Amino acid sequence: MYNYKHKRNGYLILENIVSLSLIGIMASLVVSIFSTSVFNLEKSYNTSKMINLAKKEMCSIEYGIQNNKEENLFKRTSKNIEGYTVKSEVIKERDYFNCYRVSVCVSCEDKKMMIDSYVVRT
């Protein structure tokens, strides 16, 4: 009877060690997945912020072209907005009447986003 009780206690210790190791492995997987998702979330936030800045600048330039009667629209500008460098350029297309090519480039430390569009003045 004494041997049976001793074996049973040893078996419980082995079960506890195995279950704790499985819990540790699962916890390390969850932590690694969580840290990767947080990194990707920050990266996509920066990308969407760059796209929104480029769209906002593009809409502002398009509105200025369509509502401005002057011919002096050919310009290159550069601004710093919230840590991002926004460069825009307006070029009149020679082959088409009242057609302008608008190019907006938003850059950060290691990333660059560029949007091109054409605007026709009516």
N, C-alpha and C positions, 0 to 999 in steps of 0.2 A: 504494500500500500504506500509506503514511503517513496519508493521509486516512481510510482505513477504520478504522485503529486509533484515530484521534482521535475519530471519530464513535462508535465503540463505547464509549469511556470516557465520553463525554457522555451516552450513553443509559443507562449504569449509574448515573450520578449522578442522572438524572431518575427512574429506578426507585426508588432509595433515598429520594429526597425524597417521592415519592408513597406509598411503603410506610410511612415514618415518620409522615406525616400521617394515614394510615388508622389506624395503631396509636394515635396520639394521640387521634383522635376516638373510637375504641372504648374507650380507657382512660377518657376523660372520661365516657362513657356509663355505664361500670361503676361509677365513683366516685359519680356522681349517684344511680344506683339503690341502691347500698350505703348512702349517707347517708340516703336517704329510708326505706329499710327499717329502719335503726337508730332513726330518729326514731319511726316507727310502732311498733316493738317496745317502746320506752320508754313510749309513750302507752298501748298495750294492757296493759302490765305495771301501770301506775298504775290503769287501769280495773278490771282483775281483782283488784287488791289492795283497791280500794274495795268491790267486790262481795263479796269474801270477808269483809271487816270487817263489812259490813251483815248478811250471812248469819249470822255468828258472834253478833252482838248480837241478832239476831232469834231464833235458837235459844235463847240464854240467857234472853231475856224469856219466850218460850213455855214453857220448862221451869219458870221461876219461877211463871208463872200456873197451870200444870197441877198443880204440887206444893205450892202455897201455899193454905192454907185461909182466909186473911184476906181481907176485902173491901177493904182499903186498898191497892189495886193501881194506882190512878189516879195516874200520876206522869209527869213530864217530866224527862228527864235529858240532860246534855250532858257529853261526855268528849273528851279529846284523846288519840288513840292513834296513835303513830308519825307525827305531823305531820298527821293527818286529824282533823277534827271530826266526832264521831258524836253525833247527837241522836236520842233515842228518846222516844216518847209512847205511853201506853196509855190508851185511852178505852173505857169500858164502853158497849156498845150497849143503849139503853133498850128497844128493841123485842123483843130476844131474851134469853132466860134464860141467864145465865152465858156470854155471848158478849162478847169484847173485841176491839177493833180495835187492832192494833199497827202503829205507823209508825216506820220507822228511816230517817234521812237521814244520809248520809256526804258531807262536802264537803271539797274541797281548795281550792287557790288560785283556780282558774277553773272547776272542775267540780263537779257536784252529782249524787248518786245517791240515789234514794229507793225504798224497798221498803215496801209495805203488805201486811198479812196479817190474818186473823181467827183467833182462838183460842177454842175452846170448852172450858170447864172441865168436867170430868166428875166 
